[in-house]
Each structure stands twice: as structure tokens, then as C-alpha cells.
Amino acid sequence: MLVITRREGEEVVIGDPASPLGVIRIVSIKGDRVRVAFDFPRVVEVHRREVANQILASGTEVDRSVIGTIRPASEGG
């Protein structure tokens, strides 16, 4: 596991820097809450750990035809 320190607005590039698989950006830090933005192609699945565990525990195929709504970071949440 790689552990790094990032400040608000800084990014982590995943994969080849010339053609990255994706980028992770620290959007905001307020108290003990950190907002993180993931910029990956839609074909790359990104799940919170608790959701990934539920998917694994269910033992069923995920309906890949369902795509959620992604809100811009500026809309808050």
C-alpha cells in the first residue's frame, strides 16, 4: 500500500503519466471530512469499500447498464 500526503487541490495520477488511467484529486478538507474526486473512464469501476464488500457478499452480477448521476464538485454534497 502506498500512503502519501496531499493538500487540497493536489492530485495523484494513476498509471502512465503521459496517458494516465485516471486521476484522483483532493477537492476539499473540512475538519475530519475529505472530499475526493475520481476522474476515470466509465469502464473502470470505482466503489466505496462498503459497497464493494456488499457486491462481493451478494455473489451476483452487477447490473452494468445502470449508471448513476455524477455531480460536479461545485454542487456540494
N, C-alpha and C positions, 0 to 999 in steps of 0.2 A: 504494500500500500504506500502510495506517495502522499505525504502530508506537506502542504505548502501554505504560506500566508499570503493573502490578497487583501487589498484595500478596496473600498467602494469604487466602482468604475473600472477596476482592473479585470483582465481576462486570463483564461487558461485555454490554450489551443490543443486540441486532441488530434493526434496523427501528424502527418507531414505538414510542416508549416507552409509550404508552397501550395498545398491543396489539402487543407485540413478536413478531417471527418466531421468535426464540429467545434464549437467554441462555447465555453462557459464563462459568463460574466457575473460579477458581484454587482447587483443592481442597487441594493441599499442595505444599510446596517442600522437598526434601531433597537437599542437595548440588547436583549438576548435573541432578537429575531434577525435573520439574514435572508434577503430575497435574492434568489439566484435565477438567472436566465440561461436557458439551454438553446443553442442555435444548431440544430442538427437536421439533416434531411428527414422527411416524414417516414422513410423506410426504416430508420433507426428508432427502435422502441426505447423510450425513457420513462421509467416508473419510479415512484417513491418506494422505498424498501417495503413498507407495509402492504402496498398494492402488489408488488412483485411476489411477496410471500403468499398473498391470497390467490394469485394466479397459479402459483405452483401447488398450493394446497388443494385447489379445486380439481386439478388434473384434467381440466377441459381446455379445449382450444379457445383462444381469444378471438372474438369477432373483429377482424381487422378492417371490416368495412365501416366501422364506426369511428369517426374522427371527431374529437372534441373541439371546442372553440378555444383558441389561444388569444388572450387579450394582450394588448401592448402593455409594457411595464408602466407606462404613464397613467393607466386607468386605476392603479392601486388595487388593493385586494386584501 
